[in-house]
Amino acid sequence: MLSKIIIVFFVGLIETFLYAGYIIAITKKQVIASSLLMFIYMCIYLIIISYIIKDVNTIPLLIIYSLSCGIGNFLRVRNEK
């Protein structure tokens, strides 16, 4: 279970880091970059959601995933300033 939590944490961190990059690219009107980042983001998002749904103990995974998404967003936005 611990290995699943660690994997989900880092995937959520990377996924939200990419999503924040997508939002930044949109505001800068970078069409190619924003499209590529959205594609990668959606692939990761759908894979992780299907992974969590298949797991019986989803509550801890969802909490870790949400936490890592918040951290990924914080890191990306903080680095953009």
VMD Tcl script that draws the C-alpha trace (Angstrom):
set ca {
  {0.00 0.00 0.00}
  {2.85 2.41 0.79}
  {4.33 2.00 -2.69}
  {0.93 2.85 -4.24}
  {0.69 5.96 -2.09}
  {4.16 7.09 -3.13}
  {3.45 6.46 -6.82}
  {0.11 8.28 -6.70}
  {1.72 11.19 -4.84}
  {4.43 11.74 -7.44}
  {2.08 11.23 -10.38}
  {-0.32 13.81 -8.92}
  {2.55 16.21 -8.33}
  {3.77 15.91 -11.93}
  {0.27 16.04 -13.36}
  {-0.68 19.26 -11.58}
  {2.71 20.79 -12.36}
  {1.88 20.18 -16.04}
  {-1.63 21.56 -15.64}
  {-0.34 24.76 -14.08}
  {2.08 25.01 -17.02}
  {-0.88 24.60 -19.34}
  {-2.71 27.50 -17.67}
  {0.42 29.66 -17.89}
  {0.83 28.78 -21.58}
  {-2.83 29.71 -22.20}
  {-2.35 33.13 -20.60}
  {0.72 33.69 -22.78}
  {-1.23 32.50 -25.87}
  {1.23 29.69 -26.61}
  {-1.08 27.45 -28.61}
  {1.25 24.54 -29.35}
  {2.66 24.38 -25.82}
  {-0.77 24.60 -24.20}
  {-2.19 21.91 -26.50}
  {0.70 19.55 -25.80}
  {0.51 20.13 -22.06}
  {-3.26 19.54 -22.05}
  {-2.80 16.26 -23.94}
  {-0.18 15.00 -21.47}
  {-2.23 16.24 -18.50}
  {-5.39 14.47 -19.64}
  {-3.55 11.21 -20.30}
  {-2.05 11.20 -16.82}
  {-5.33 12.29 -15.23}
  {-7.37 9.53 -16.85}
  {-4.78 6.86 -16.12}
  {-4.54 7.81 -12.44}
  {-8.31 8.01 -12.03}
  {-8.78 4.58 -13.59}
  {-5.98 3.24 -11.36}
  {-7.61 4.64 -8.22}
  {-11.06 3.38 -9.16}
  {-9.70 -0.17 -9.53}
  {-8.19 -0.08 -6.03}
  {-10.32 -1.15 -3.09}
  {-8.74 1.32 -0.64}
  {-9.41 4.47 -2.63}
  {-9.84 7.04 0.17}
  {-6.14 7.21 1.19}
  {-5.10 7.29 -2.48}
  {-7.54 10.09 -3.27}
  {-6.32 12.14 -0.31}
  {-2.67 11.68 -1.31}
  {-3.52 12.46 -4.94}
  {-5.34 15.66 -3.96}
  {-2.48 16.71 -1.68}
  {0.11 16.14 -4.38}
  {-1.98 18.08 -6.91}
  {-2.04 21.05 -4.55}
  {1.72 20.85 -4.02}
  {2.36 20.57 -7.77}
  {0.26 23.65 -8.42}
  {2.04 25.58 -5.65}
  {5.48 24.69 -7.01}
  {4.64 25.58 -10.60}
  {3.00 28.91 -9.83}
  {5.69 29.89 -7.33}
  {8.42 29.19 -9.91}
  {6.62 31.26 -12.55}
  {6.88 34.57 -10.65}
}
mol new
graphics top color blue
foreach p $ca { graphics top sphere $p radius 0.5 }
foreach p [lrange $ca 0 end-1] q [lrange $ca 1 end] { graphics top cylinder $p $q radius 0.2 }
display resetview
